[in-house]
Amino acid sequence: MATKQDQFDADVVILGAGPVGLTVANLLGQRGIRVIQLEAGDAIIDYPRAVGVDDEAMRVMQTVGLVDKVLPHTSPDQKITMVNEAGTIIGEVNPTTREYGWPRRNSFIQPLVDEVLLDGLARFETVEFRFGCEATEVAQDADSATVTYKDAGGTKTLRAKYIVASNGGTSFVRKSLGISFEGVTRKNPGLVIDVADDPLGTPNAVFGGDPTRPWATLSLPHGVRRWEFTMLDGEPDSLADNDDFIFGLLADFVPDPKTLKIIRRRVYTFNARVAGKYHVGRILLAGDAAHLMPVVAGQGWNSGMRDAINLGWKLAAVVLGEADEALLDTYDSERIPHVTQIVALSQSMANEMTDLDPNSTHKRDEAAAHRTPEERAAQEAQAYKPLPKYEGVVVHTKTPTFKGLPDREAPRLTGQLFPQPLVVTADGFEELLDDATGQGWRIVVWNNNPTHFLSEATGAKLRAIKAKLVRVVPAVEVPWAVDNTTPAVTVVGDPDGSVKAWFDQRPFSCFIVRPDHIVAAECLAEDLDATVAKVLEVAHIK
């Protein structure tokens, strides 16, 4: 007898094989979701695109279990130096901390990392990938979503529970749903030139805010050097194929441009746009289909990774029946405000460093010269970059005012990323927190055994969604804590007192962490059961 499940070709159909769609497929594959991913091309795109991956995105690679294969295609701690037309330094960005376990700025070779994500799908029996399948139409009703596509065999259809459209900035899905894509397209495009056997060999990146022609030069992994130039008014895109023009651009940067091993050259357009919605019924947008931004801040690829991890756990929970469909509404409400901030940042940086007006670049240089040491330090630490701060699946609790709880200055973390320190495992090894505890929902508690503060009913709900209970103790206490804690609790140790110091700066000892590493709530131990219950409610967990 046919079942309702048999009526679907897949739980989720993903359109497009860019990094965002591939990451969503990996996240869903980890949960056993039946996925079919369609890509119109015959291979992963290899032309120059993103060159920067941040610590948040590296944590996503860790979440999908592929970070060890991604790392060889990255160069950590990439510093950016900004200069004016005279070569005077007007700013530097060089954050070196590891709040989330990874370097905050990394250069990378995107096509090779995309290949890692594609190869990662082979780990999952429930995920099927198909090249040469051009999606042409989507439709939906109350119970399903349908994709019409063309392949070598003709026109076909797939029926799924949900569709994820990660099919680029020109997404026909976004257009067919009538979703707005407000923003601007810059008049002057950019030209990218990638060169093998880096003729300079120097590390890091330099951005030239020269009003006669803005430029950038970046050292990339595997001996690749990238140059980017702003195209001037009246210069056609076809100049990218003109050797004399290319050699003329590079003449001030290398002794003999004609000897360079140019891998590729391509003109790209500066866009700053955000979709009005990410979610219409059973169809969801992600990545460039949902937002586009100038490349200067290096946040396009990284913003797509934030889409992927935010959507991935929510979609899996709904498909598996752990949560109601209302959970998917929080994908829009959480991602759009943050993406809007990132697009604004990218646009501001692009305007500053690719300005063609000598008067305004002079004012920029004057402002840079008069920055205070504190302002320079903030720029170097990349303090200008807004981190996610979500207001969807979160529960705000009151700061306790009991005696014995000093009024600390550390900000509240609800709605923000939980840090990822090194911890000691029960076996005595040092690992990053996510590896030591496992992925998914986590209840992270300092010192206490969390089971002592959870009712049987709450514990049962946590077990149903495979939530991890984590007890953090000083490293010297790990052997005792392991012997005196139920096996259902993961014990990790603080190796050097830094985790204890972190907890000491906060008025709470318990943190409820979502599968995307966002703090859903923070509370004292005695309030843990009630707080967890509220979090499960706002997460629409059944």
Helices and strands as residue ranges (DSSP letters): G 4-7, E 10-15, H 19-30, E 35-38, E 52-54, H 55-63, H 67-70, G 71-73, E 74-76, E 80-84, E 89-93, E 105-108, H 110-120, G 121-123, E 127-130, E 134-140, E 145-151, E 154-165, H 172-176, E 181-185, E 190-196, E 205-209, E 215-220, G 221-223, E 224-230, G 237-241, H 243-250, G 257-259, E 261-268, E 271-275, E 279-280, E 283-285, G 287-289, E 291-292, H 300-319, G 325-328, H 329-353, H 358-369, H 373-380, E 422-424, E 430-432, H 433-437, E 442-446, G 450-453, H 456-464, E 468-474, G 475-477, H 478-483, E 489-494, H 498-504, E 510-513, E 519-523, G 525-527, H 528-538
